[in-house]
Amino acid sequence: MADDNKTPYEVLGVAKTASDAEIKKAYRKLAKELHPDLTGGDAAKADRFKAVSAAYDLLRDAEKRRRYDAGEIDASGQERPQEQYYRQYAENDPSGRYEYEGGFDDLGDLFKNAFRGGGRSRGGFSAGFGEDFSHMKMRGQDLHFHMEISFREAVEGGKKAVTLPEAGRLEITIPAGIEDGQTLRLAGKGGPGANGGAPGDALITISVAEDPVFTRDGDDIHMDLPVSIDEAVLGGPVEVPLPGGRVRLKVPANSSSGRVMRLRGKGVVRANGRAGDLLVTLKVVLPQTEDPALAEAIRKWRAEHSYDARANWEGNRK
């Protein structure tokens, strides 16, 4: 595969000094070009998509990225071989061949177990590593993927069809309330095992797309609500959107911009029934065009009811 000898940075086409935002942007651009659901079964693009997903999985994790940059792990996220394992083997007299069922990712642990006398004895070790590995029952690799969902899908959950290189097309369940960065594990949908070993799992990391109206803080949903001058002064009912519907909110009379209205239980609802709140911040919006009648009314009002909007403002103390 063309990406085999590239660093994760090169796979994503970013500099080693790239910010998290730049890395995420590069991944999303490539994912849209290479995702199996969008490329009609193109094998080369499917391979590139796997490489891009693996690179992003490593670089989006601050600790993995630090360890990779320091040379502690390789581009697949695995520990680099330690010479001490081989020295320890030379100094000991292991007497067994070991049947092992773990990830292909865990060869370092295999050596550790062997040198501690772990594993299950199956015969002499003297034939060398090649023969022993050929008889080991090895679990398949866990395969890592990324999937972007909408804000509404994250809040409400539901079903989503995906195509995985090893498992083909299948339907997965998105739990209600899933958060950006959470990972779904699909047991047995990863790489095939060897010598009768179990298949690995597919790990799908969720990216929640930004929404033009809503933001999220835990289980609470936040939004800004534009209100007119008359609604702010006189109050009244206003329809407010939700990720999956609408609700009516009563704006109190004499409301200023920045006032926050809390609608309890209208936030993210978890599977256990726990619900967050919807927090609506009022934003008073003036007419888009100059209104002489409104200006005259305000002048008359100001002459009789003038007040200092900055009387208690902290800026006056600077």
Residue pairs with C-beta under 8 A, 6 or more apart in sequence:
1 47
1 48
1 51
2 48
3 10
3 11
3 47
3 48
3 51
3 52
3 55
4 51
6 51
7 16
7 75
8 54
8 55
8 56
8 58
8 59
8 68
8 75
9 15
9 16
9 18
9 55
9 59
11 51
11 52
11 54
11 55
12 18
12 23
12 26
12 27
12 30
12 52
12 55
12 56
12 59
13 26
13 30
14 22
14 23
14 26
16 69
18 26
20 60
23 56
23 59
23 60
24 56
24 60
24 207
27 52
27 53
27 55
27 56
27 60
27 146
28 148
28 207
30 48
30 49
30 52
31 49
31 52
31 53
31 146
31 148
32 38
33 39
33 45
34 45
34 46
34 48
34 49
34 52
35 49
36 45
36 46
36 49
36 163
36 164
36 165
37 161
37 162
37 163
39 45
39 46
39 49
46 165
47 165
49 165
50 143
50 145
50 165
53 144
53 145
53 146
54 75
54 76
54 77
54 144
55 75
56 146
57 64
57 77
57 144
57 146
57 205
58 64
58 65
58 68
58 75
58 76
58 77
59 65
59 68
60 181
60 205
64 73
64 77
67 73
68 74
68 75
68 77
71 80
72 79
72 80
73 79
73 80
74 80
76 105
77 105
78 105
78 107
78 108
79 108
81 108
82 108
85 108
85 111
85 112
85 115
86 111
88 115
89 111
89 114
89 115
92 115
94 114
94 115
94 117
94 125
95 121
95 124
95 125
96 117
96 119
96 120
96 121
96 122
96 123
96 124
96 125
97 121
97 122
97 123
97 124
97 125
97 127
97 132
97 135
98 110
98 113
98 114
98 118
98 119
98 120
98 121
98 122
98 132
98 136
99 119
99 120
99 122
99 135
99 136
99 137
100 110
100 113
100 119
100 136
100 137
100 138
101 137
101 138
101 139
101 197
101 198
102 109
102 110
102 138
102 139
103 139
103 140
103 141
103 142
103 200
104 138
104 139
104 140
104 141
104 191
105 141
105 142
112 118
113 119
114 125
122 135
125 132
134 195
135 195
136 194
136 195
136 197
137 193
137 194
137 195
137 196
137 197
138 193
138 194
138 195
138 197
139 193
139 197
139 198
139 199
139 200
140 190
140 191
140 192
140 193
140 194
140 197
140 198
140 199
140 200
141 190
141 191
141 200
142 190
142 191
142 200
142 201
142 202
142 203
143 164
143 165
143 166
143 189
143 190
143 191
143 200
143 201
143 202
143 203
144 203
144 205
145 162
145 164
145 202
145 203
145 204
145 205
146 204
146 205
146 206
146 207
147 160
147 162
147 204
147 205
147 206
147 207
148 206
148 207
148 208
148 209
149 160
149 174
149 178
149 206
149 207
149 208
149 209
150 208
150 209
150 211
151 208
151 209
151 210
151 211
151 214
151 216
151 243
152 211
152 243
152 244
153 160
153 174
154 174
154 177
154 178
154 179
154 180
154 206
154 208
154 216
155 176
155 177
155 216
155 221
155 243
155 244
155 268
155 269
156 176
156 243
156 244
157 173
157 174
157 175
157 176
157 177
157 178
157 271
158 173
158 174
159 171
159 172
159 173
159 174
160 171
160 172
160 174
161 169
161 170
161 171
161 172
162 169
162 170
162 171
162 172
162 204
163 169
163 170
164 170
164 186
164 189
164 202
166 189
166 190
166 191
166 192
166 199
166 202
167 186
167 189
167 202
170 186
170 189
172 184
172 186
172 204
174 184
174 206
175 271
176 268
176 269
176 270
176 271
177 219
177 268
177 269
177 270
177 271
178 184
178 206
178 208
179 206
179 208
179 216
180 206
180 207
180 208
181 205
181 206
181 207
182 205
182 206
183 203
183 204
183 205
183 206
184 203
184 204
184 206
185 201
185 202
185 203
185 204
186 201
186 202
186 203
186 204
187 201
188 198
188 199
188 200
188 201
189 199
189 201
189 202
190 199
190 200
190 201
190 202
190 203
191 199
191 200
192 199
193 199
193 200
208 216
211 243
213 223
213 241
214 221
214 222
214 223
214 243
215 221
215 222
215 223
216 222
216 268
218 268
218 276
219 267
219 268
219 270
219 274
219 275
219 276
219 277
220 267
220 268
220 276
220 277
220 278
220 279
221 242
221 243
221 266
221 267
221 268
221 276
221 277
221 278
221 279
222 278
222 279
222 281
223 240
223 241
223 278
223 279
223 280
223 281
224 280
224 281
224 282
224 283
225 238
225 240
225 249
225 261
225 280
225 281
225 282
225 283
226 283
226 285
227 238
227 251
227 255
227 282
227 283
227 284
227 285
228 284
228 285
229 284
229 286
229 287
229 294
231 238
231 251
231 255
232 251
232 254
232 255
232 256
232 257
232 282
232 284
233 253
233 254
234 253
235 250
235 251
235 252
235 253
235 254
235 255
236 250
236 251
237 248
237 249
237 250
237 251
238 248
238 249
238 250
238 251
239 246
239 247
239 248
239 249
240 246
240 247
240 248
240 249
240 263
240 278
240 280
242 266
242 278
247 263
247 266
247 278
249 261
249 263
249 280
251 261
251 282
252 259
255 282
255 284
256 282
256 284
257 282
257 283
257 284
258 281
258 282
258 283
259 281
259 282
260 279
260 280
260 281
260 282
261 279
261 280
261 281
261 282
262 277
262 278
262 279
262 280
263 277
263 278
263 279
263 280
264 277
265 275
265 277
266 275
266 277
266 278
267 275
267 276
267 277
267 278
268 275
268 276
269 275
269 276
287 294
310 316
